[in-house]
Amino acid sequence: MADVLRAKNLTVSSAGGIAVLRDISFAVARGEIIGLVGESGAGKSMLGRVIAANLPGGFHVSEGSLDFGGADLTRITGEARRQLLGREIAFIPQEPLTSLNPVLTIGQQFSEHLARIGGLPRSAFREHIVQALADVRLRNPEDLLQRYPFQLSGGMCQRVLIAMAFAAKPALVIADEPTTALDVSTQATVVQIMRRLQREQGTAMVFITHDLRLAARVCNRIAVLYAGEVIEEGPAGEVLEAPRHPYTRVLKAANPVLSGPRHRLRTLPDQMPTVEAFARLPGCRFATRCPVADPACAAAIPTLREIAPAHFVRCSDACGERAAALVEAEPILVPPAADKGSEPVLVLEGLSKHYPGKADWLGRRKPGTDAVKNVGLTVQRGEFIGIVGESGSGKSTLARLIAGLETPTDGRILVAGEDVTRADSKARALRLETLQMVFQDPQSALNPRRSIDHIVTQAMEPTGASRAERLERARSLLAETKLSGELLERYPAQLSGGQKQRVNIARALCVTPHLLIADEIVSGLDVSVQAQILNLLLDLRAARDLSLVLISHDLAVVRYLCSRVVIMHHGVVVEEGEVDRVFGDPQHPYTRQLIAAVPPDDLDTPWPAPVAVEPDNAEGLERASI
Amino acid sequence: MGRIALELLLRRIILAIPILICVSALIFILLRLVPADPVAMSLPPGSSQADYEAMKQALGLDRSIPEQYWIWISSLLRGDFGTSVFFRRPVIDLVATALPATVELVVFSLIVGTLLGIGGGMLMFAWRGTIGEQVLDLGTTAIMAVPEFLWAILLILFLGVAVPLLPFIGRLDPSVSLPPSVTGFLLLDSIMTGRPDVLGSALTHMVLPVIALSIGLAPLIMRVLRSSLIETIMEDYITQARLRGISERQIILHHALKNAALPTISLIGVQGGFMFGGTVLVEMIFAYPGLGNLMVDAVRNHDLPVVQVVGLVYCVLVLAINAIVDVIYLAANPKLRMA
């Protein structure tokens, strides 16, 4: 088979001469999918930017070549490149909702694309587009032509973009995290559609993702990137099931799983070095975090060695003598039994939240929505409960109701046995000292103009505590969340994503609450950083007898942390119970659909299973017709 | 689209009622506080005290202010706009001749200012990061620093007096006879009655006042358009269009401009309202027989019935401009149409 794209010693450097992509070589043949897997900062999106000549300021290709059908993509000029884009090389973006122009209809944008590709009379456009949209299993394609992107769901937009990408029958498709912004069940559909088109057209594909398990499902081969280097490359199944590089091993062991025993997640210290830090890593860039590094690692750049047929590893320990120490698994977790004797921390009785529809200027009301409908829940001391649902399921509204940020339309909330439903000052005080909320996005949850010590001891402000007392408390809170005391004087902008989320947690712990409400607190984080936060929460439970209501769309994260799980769908609890029972033997069809949408760990189990791929653009159209 | 636009207009009209009531009351009360005596002005010289009292009664000025206000409003609703104390003509006739002149002036100025602004904004965007942009930036700052009435005077000095290229007094050459009035709008009437001489003369007379009025608007539009274009091209859908191989020209014209136009349209709505204020001084300087001149004459002569009505007409014009811009915004932004 002829290679469609071949990267050879590709190196991209910053203005200061630091290689942000170093010595990248790989090839992808017709009909083949290669996965570029890595955490943020690994440089996996840089390749697409090289192809599109869209490198960030100051960055340039300093060495190597990128061969596409005889042309070197690192050298061709603007117009020649533009001729390739869209026709020969197509891109599927990460954010489908913002990747379509909001003021143009789907039909207009697709027509523009067809006109650009050429070879089709304008009179045939409509029929062609309708066929292409039907081909990605969008319902009512005729009707979609007149729709604007904001009337569609993310999954529908992504299917439109996939249809556009494959419209020209391109030789190469670059998909950059195409499912990251989508709900789990939509992810399965989108992956399946993308794979089918790719197989039918024999397209070569580069699939960029942070999700090793997903990559193993989608791709033929996987290249794992770390700090701008390919550290392991091999057949997809082999890389997932028998990773050889210490980083790949840890990455796999840092990812919670949906079946089998629950081992404590393996974590790495710190996070991926930044581009500036590359200069201080003359040898193996992973050495400072590597659990099996020896002094020689920091001195010399290891070469990419073939350790099995077509399986390459860039490590001085490629044969795995030292890494053998990593094989032994972390201890199995046994969740502590909930303390049923004492008063439950939180009881919800028939809790509902109805949002009335917007009234128009004549006072005619549109029908409202029941964001949360008749939800009952009991949280014991020391119990971790997961609330699972997709976007629009009402899980975040439920969190806001518990935290007192919204007032329920019906039902009762009991905190430590006291009714706090009506937010009088006594109820508010009780709620404040008993439960704390940790928000999803630490970036916007932390005031950028306040230093970390002020942020974490914010709750002490009304008490009139002295500066010394607050510093003392801040220091102990940082220690508890495993942050260095050096951060006390810093500002949020100087912290990494994982550090910010810890500060966010530390702040919530300041009043020594009994219950944390955490709304998607790890969804924006990389796998290895996520593992650090999840383990931190487990340690806090052991140290503080803390309870947790964890709102999440990630079933594996919920299974790892929680003993009980509540599945929400359209504001209603459709299933609840012990985590192992619900995930092992789901009763409700929606729960089954959610579980089926997650790629199983066992590569022999086919995925996506048929149940997960119902064409479901009904949701988007519903929203549009309101 | 049609139904939503109609609903929007209807809502605007309903909202205009309380606004107009408040504004009319404000104008009316403020004018009663002015130390002017319309009774004395309405009387021929040498009238007696008895004539004075009779006239005061005839004008309704012996009643209380709320009563007077009510009389004014109810006659307005009946279509009776009162009589000018100074011109001794019905106010409605005065407004009917002056209003089209001002509307023509403002519409032309808005069009010219918008076109210049959009062109300049795109030029500034195309030249971003170059010396050309800095020159434009400096130039527009200087232009904005000069108020429109001063522009009017400068234009007269340079293009009317020093290099006498363009007329700067009135609406027509004295040698040109007025065409019969069909719509009251001189430009339309001259076309409809087949009078190219009138059209030419009217257009040349409009050049300087239109420049004076639009020269302040264009730089504002330029800057807003430039910065929203710069913001827009950072959006994902622009990157995605580039990755589809769409040409840069098509990306700017077809994708970026439509999105970047939205804040610009809002700006034109606000500035369009201000422009009517600008016409008062500019019309006076160019002796242009519009509402502004009528207003100035009326104020100077304590012609309260005219001042009251012209004040209200200005208010209606500003509300109308805002409503029109709202409809344009609605047409340009599908998100509002579909919501």
Interface residues (C-beta under 8 A of the other chain):
Chain A: A52 N54 R82 Q83 L84 L85 G86 R87 A90 F91 P93 E95 T98 S99 L100 N101 P102 V103 L104 T105 E112 H113 R116 Y148 F150 Q151 L161 M164 D360 W361 A624
Chain B: E7 R11 E235 D236 Y237 T239 Q240 A241 R242 L243 R244 G245 I246 S247 Q250 H254 H255 K258 N259 A332 N333 P334 K335 M338
